[in-house]
Amino acid sequence: MPDPAVEPAEPPTAEPADTAPPRDRAPGQPEQVVREHLHAVWRYLRMHGASPHEADDLAQEAFVIALQKDAAHLAPAATATFLRRTARFLFLRLRRAGPDAVQLADAVDELWDRDCGADGGDARLDALRTCLGELTDRARSAVELSYGLRTLDPQSRARIAAELGLQENGVKTLMQRVRQQLRACVERRMP
């Protein structure tokens, strides 16, 4: 018997199965649905551990399924739920997940609901952008280099140290302080 935790999502509806779901969007507006939900679905998949390329592919597949199942015409919150549940199923299927992975996915879902559920993480990202702008130039450079914000790939601690004129241990200490500072700053800005 298939595990309900990894079954593909059906569009949520309070209507009986023989009744069409409520339509809050006009038919034929898939571009609007993608614009509204793509970033949140992609972030959700990354939070589960998908690589950027996997998140791209899985998000695209989730949208195709949503359009095939007519979930794109539901209320925005119901569409978002459908897309996340479908993306979760696709990710777990890709990883050939067992019971431990399903438990981990449940924990990720709890974190998502707590921290990002209302807006797909947009408020946290806005707060982080603001907090990054408040860092000193050296601290911001260390973050940009460390997380690959300047280039396509993150730099090693040795390369960051060379660019910033620090010892490798100095970069480690700087990054620990910056992470603490950013965490505190973001938390202060969240409602």
C-alpha positions in Angstrom: 0.0 0.0 0.0 1.5 3.4 -0.9 2.6 5.7 1.9 0.1 8.7 2.1 3.0 10.9 3.2 4.6 10.6 -0.3 1.5 10.3 -2.4 0.9 13.0 -5.0 -1.2 15.8 -3.8 -4.8 16.3 -5.0 -6.1 19.8 -5.2 -7.6 20.7 -1.8 -11.3 21.4 -2.0 -14.2 21.4 0.4 -16.5 20.4 -2.4 -17.6 16.8 -3.0 -15.7 14.9 -5.6 -18.4 15.3 -8.2 -18.5 19.1 -7.9 -15.9 21.4 -9.5 -13.5 23.2 -7.1 -14.1 26.9 -6.6 -12.5 29.1 -9.2 -10.9 32.2 -8.0 -8.9 32.9 -11.1 -10.0 33.1 -14.7 -9.1 30.1 -16.8 -6.0 30.3 -19.0 -3.7 32.3 -16.6 -0.9 29.8 -15.9 1.7 32.6 -16.2 0.1 34.4 -13.3 0.2 31.2 -11.2 3.8 30.7 -12.0 4.7 34.3 -11.2 2.9 34.1 -7.8 4.3 30.8 -6.6 7.5 29.9 -8.4 10.0 31.4 -6.0 8.3 29.9 -3.0 8.1 26.4 -4.5 11.8 26.6 -5.5 12.8 27.8 -2.0 10.7 25.0 -0.5 12.5 22.4 -2.5 15.9 23.9 -1.6 14.9 23.8 2.1 14.2 20.0 1.6 17.7 19.6 0.3 17.2 19.7 -3.5 20.1 21.1 -5.5 19.4 24.2 -7.5 19.1 22.2 -10.7 16.8 19.6 -9.0 14.7 22.4 -7.6 14.4 23.9 -11.1 13.3 20.6 -12.6 11.0 19.6 -9.7 9.3 23.0 -9.5 8.6 22.9 -13.3 7.2 19.4 -12.9 5.0 20.5 -10.0 3.6 23.3 -12.1 2.8 21.0 -15.0 1.0 18.6 -12.7 -0.9 21.6 -11.1 -2.0 22.7 -14.6 -3.0 19.2 -15.6 -5.1 18.7 -12.5 -6.6 22.2 -12.8 -5.2 23.2 -9.4 -4.1 26.6 -10.8 -7.7 27.9 -10.6 -8.0 27.4 -6.9 -7.6 30.2 -4.4 -3.9 31.2 -4.1 -3.4 29.6 -0.7 -4.9 26.3 -1.9 -2.7 26.5 -5.1 0.4 27.1 -2.9 -0.5 24.1 -0.7 -1.1 21.9 -3.8 2.2 22.9 -5.3 4.2 22.3 -2.1 2.6 18.9 -1.5 3.3 17.9 -5.1 6.9 19.2 -5.0 7.4 17.3 -1.8 6.1 14.1 -3.4 8.3 14.6 -6.4 11.4 15.3 -4.3 10.8 12.2 -2.1 10.2 10.1 -5.2 13.4 11.4 -6.8 15.4 10.4 -3.7 13.6 7.1 -3.3 12.8 8.1 0.2 12.2 5.7 3.0 10.5 6.3 6.3 13.4 8.3 7.8 13.3 10.7 4.8 9.5 11.2 5.2 10.1 12.1 8.9 12.7 14.6 7.9 10.4 16.0 5.3 7.7 16.4 7.9 10.2 18.3 10.1 11.1 20.6 7.1 7.4 21.2 6.5 7.0 22.3 10.2 9.9 24.7 9.8 8.5 26.0 6.5 5.0 26.6 8.0 6.6 28.4 11.0 9.0 30.6 9.1 7.8 30.9 5.6 4.3 29.6 5.3 2.6 33.0 5.2 4.5 34.4 2.3 6.9 31.8 0.9 9.8 33.3 2.8 9.7 36.7 1.2 9.6 38.6 4.5 12.7 36.8 5.8 14.6 37.4 2.5 13.7 41.1 2.6 14.9 41.3 6.2 18.1 39.5 5.3 18.7 41.9 2.4 18.3 44.8 4.7 20.6 43.3 7.3 23.2 42.5 4.7 23.2 46.2 3.7 23.9 47.1 7.4 27.1 45.0 7.5 30.6 46.6 7.2 32.1 46.3 3.7 34.6 43.7 4.9 31.8 41.5 6.5 29.6 41.9 3.5 32.5 40.9 1.2 33.1 37.8 3.3 29.5 36.8 3.0 29.4 37.4 -0.7 32.5 35.4 -1.3 31.6 32.6 1.2 28.2 32.0 -0.3 29.0 32.6 -3.9 27.0 35.8 -4.3 29.8 37.4 -6.4 30.6 34.4 -8.5 28.8 31.3 -9.4 30.5 29.2 -6.8 31.4 29.8 -3.1 35.1 30.5 -2.5 37.3 28.6 -0.1 38.3 30.0 3.2 41.9 30.4 1.9 40.8 32.4 -1.1 38.5 34.6 1.0 41.4 35.2 3.5 43.7 36.2 0.7 41.2 38.6 -0.8 40.3 40.2 2.5 43.9 40.3 3.9 43.1 37.9 6.8 44.3 34.6 8.1 42.1 31.6 7.5 41.1 31.5 11.2 40.3 35.2 11.0 37.8 34.4 8.2 36.3 31.6 10.3 35.8 34.0 13.2 34.5 36.8 11.1 31.9 34.5 9.5 30.8 33.2 12.9 30.2 36.8 14.1 28.5 37.8 10.9 26.1 34.8 11.0 25.2 35.7 14.6 24.7 39.3 13.7 22.6 38.5 10.7 20.5 36.0 12.6 19.8 38.5 15.4 19.1 41.3 12.8 16.6 39.1 10.9 14.8 38.0 14.0 14.4 41.6 15.2 12.8 42.5 11.9 10.3 39.6 11.8 6.8 40.1 13.2 
